[in-house]
Amino acid sequence: RFCLPLVLASLPTMAAGEEIPPALQDSWGDFWLFRFFVNAAGYASIVVPGFLLIQYFKRRNYLETGRGICFPVIKSCVFGSEVKSVHQEDGSLPPRAEPTESSTARQVFKLLVCAAGLQASYLTWGVLQERVMTRTYGATETDPGEKFTDSQFLVFMNRILAFTVAGLYCALTKQPRHGAPMYKYSFASLSNILSSWCQYEALKYISFPTQVLAKASKVIPVMMMGKLVSRKSYEYWEYLTAALISVGVSMFLLSSAPNRHVSTVTTFSGVVLLAGYIIFDSFTSNWQDALFAYKMSPAQMMFGVNVFSCLFTVGSLLEQGALLESLRFMARHSEFTAHAVLLSVCSACGQLFIFYTINQFGAAVFTIIMTLRQAFAILLSCLIYGHTVTVVGGLGVAVVFMALFLRVYARSRMKKRSKKLPPGETPIQKV
């Protein structure tokens, strides 16, 4: 509650003529900025003691002096086994399987299964996400019903199932020797939790098509984070396509319709939350890319990140007393329970389809499938929930997806050109 004065001073002012949704006026606890600080305080109550413990073990030189039953656990969490890319042949994943060994019909069938699995998982996930965050449950002729407002509980539901699926996958399949200190997953986990929370919370203020377009534009902050975190350099076509995406998203956001539904009005709060989602998600991808220097598998990455995600979210929910309240909401509304469980299933299954598709067909094919999924998600949302898109907004959407396909094409050309270089030469840029 000590954040209340800061919250009062920092609450965003709605644009003239816009109405604050009634569900957001119930109490101070319903304002997104207040919830953000409360959630962050919950995470800090776990992160700060963990940081102090890590510093203590490092100062005590525990790796050389430690003994006892806890030594293997502390060694794995704080120090790791220091197996990096120089030992790639010591248990790292095999290269992506080439389709030459299978018939063309079999490969086409696999591709169709992957495409259908990705589309079904993430299109269903998108529709359910908008349903849960923007509609009421238990509405009758006399009762307007109630909305579910705790985005952090939905993040927890997604992460606990992803943790279970990744753990089972790692236990049942052969994995590389794990070398990364476990605590390093916590950085990606925190940013992943915050990005997911911003994504859910933003749907209270903006339409789903706007959110999808904003996700497409995250290549720009990803490039910026790549320069800051990984010191990467980029080709001219990457900057060009990033600029085209910015133009397309701006056209969509600035377009106005004469009779816009309240749910499609983009508020300042929604823009801030989208910016938070993009920034946190950009850090997540770049930090995970740096962690892959330890030559772990994607399933190990998924498991490690979700271990900390479950720890952070359940700890914060228990501290706030929000876990029991969310469970009571589930008990009152069986429809919400079904939606929340199906959201988690779609998210976890989507992750498995991602791993399999990239392993079998490469990143370029996967990117094309997911780009088409974004376009279908906008169309599906407009059909189901009645969002309107103007001509200028439609042109903006077309510009964004043209730029995305151009990125895929240019990247594949660069990879083919790098493979044709003489043995002594290396490509100018790692794409």
C-alpha positions, 0 to 999 in steps of 0.5 A: 500500500506504500505505493498508493501516492505514487500510483495516484500521481502516475495514473494515465489520463484517458483521452478526451471523450473516452470512458473508463470501463466500469470494471476498472473503477471498483477499487484502487486494486483494479488499476493496472499500475497498482497491480504492476507494483504489487506484483513486482514487490512479490517478485522482489521478495523472492529475487532479493534473498536469492541474490544475497544467497548467490553472492554469499556462496560465491564469496565463500568460494563454496564450489571448492569448500562446500560439502554435504547433501546440499552441495550438488543442488547449490552447485547446479543452481549457483555455479553450473557445470560450465559446459559451453559451446567448446564441448559441442560434441559432448552431448549437444543436440544433433543437427536438424534432420534433413528431409531427404531420407523421407518421401516427399509425401511424408514430408508434406504430411508432416508439414501440414500437421505442423502447420495445422497444430500451430494454427489450431493451438495459437488461434484458439489461444488468441480467441480464448485470451480475448474472451477471458479478459474482455467478457463477463462470466455468469451473466443473466437477465438480472445479473450483469456477471463479473469479469476475471481481472487477475492476469497473473493467475492466468500467467501462472496457469500457463506456466505450471502446465508448460513446466509439467510438459517440458519436465516430462519431455526432458525425462522421456527423451535424451537431452544434452548435459546441462551446464548453465547455472540455474539462477540465470534462467530467472532473468528470462523468467522475470521478463517473460512473466512481465511480458505475458502479464502486460499482454493479458492486461493490455486487452482491457484497454485495446483491441486484439487486432491492435495487440497482434500488430504490435507483436509484429512490430517487436522486431524493432525493439528486438534489434535494439536489445540485440545491439545492447545485450548481444552486441549484434549487427544487422543488414540493411534489409533488416532496418528497411523491413523494420521501418516498413513494419513501423509505418504499417503499425502506425497506419493501423493505429492512427486510422479512425472509424466513424462508429468505433466500438468502445472495445476498439478504442486505443487508450494511453494505458493500452499503449504503455502496456503494449510497450512494456510487453514488447520491451520485456519480450525483447529482453527475454529472447535475447537473454535466452539466445545468450543462454544457448551458449551452454548448448542446452536444448529448447526443452531444457530452456523451456523447463528452466524458465518455467521453474522460476516462472512458477516460483515467482507467480505462485509466491506473488499470488500467495502473498497477495491472497489472490490465489485463493480468490482466483480459485474461488472464481473458478469454483463459481464459474465452470466456464472460466475454468474450462477456458483457463485450462484450455488456454494453458493446454494450447500454450503448452502444445504450441510450444511443442509444435514450435520445437518440432517444426523448427527441428524438421523444417527450419526457422524460415518455414516456422516464421511463415506459418506463424506470420500467417497465424497472425493474419488469421488471428486478426481476421478471426477476432474481427469476425467473432468479436465485431472489431472494425478495420478501416481501409487505411488500417487494412493497408497498414496490416498489409504493409506489416505482413508484406514486410514480415514475408520480405524478412523471411525471404531475405533471411533465406537468401542470405543463408543460401549465399553463406552456404555457397561461400568458399571454405575460407570465407565467412559471411559478413553478417550472422543472420 
